[in-house]
Amino acid sequence: MSRPSDTVEHRLDEMEVKLTFIDEAVQALTTADADQSQRIAALERALRDLRGEMASMRVAQGSDAHDEPPPPHY
């Protein structure tokens, strides 16, 4: 028959293992979130730059998108 203290120690050991796993999972998620945030910021900058380049190209060509007729399927 097991002593009550053995059961408590066993349960504490299990809880420590689970807590360690949770801590590692949280750290991995935090790192992934930071990486994703950096990638999103870089993509937003690239999109902003591309939009600026397209606007410059339109001005250089002398065309305005508002002056173009709608596509034939409208």
N, C-alpha and C positions, 0 to 999 in steps of 0.2 A: 504494500500500500504506500502511496506517495505522501510525503509530508506536505502540508499547505505551503510551506516556504519554498519547496521545490516547484510547485505549480506557479507561484507568484514569480519566481526567478525565471522560469521558462516563458511565462507571458511577457515579462519585461524584456527578455532577450528577443522575442519575436517582435515586440513593439519597436525596439531599437533598430532591428533589421529593416522593418517597414519604414521607419522614419528616415533611415539612411537612404533607402531607395527613393523616397519622396523628395528628399533634399537634392539628390542627384538629378531627378527628373525636372525639378523646378529650375535648377541651374542650367540644364540643357535647354529648356524652353526659354529661359531668359536670354541665353546666348543666341538662340535661333531668332528670337524677336528682335534683338539688337541688329543682327545681320540683315534681317528682312527690312527693318526700318532704313538702314543705310542703302540697301539696294533700291528701295522705293524712292528715296530722296534723289539718288543718282538718276533713276529713270525719269523723275519729274523734271530734273534739270535738263536732261537730254531732250525731252519733249518740248520744253520751253525754248531751248536753243533751236530745235528743228522748226518750230512754229515761227520763230523770228527769221530764220533763213528763208522759209517759204514766203513770208510777207515781203522780205527784201527782193526775192526773185520776182514776185508779182509786180512790185513797183518798178523794177528794172525792165520788165517786159512791157510795162504799160497796161497790164490787164487787171481788171477788177472782177472778182468772182460775182459780184452783184449785177454786173452788166451782161453776164452770160445767160443765154436762154436755158430754160429747164431741160432736163434730159427727156428723150422721146417717150419714155414710158409714163410720163405725167400727163 
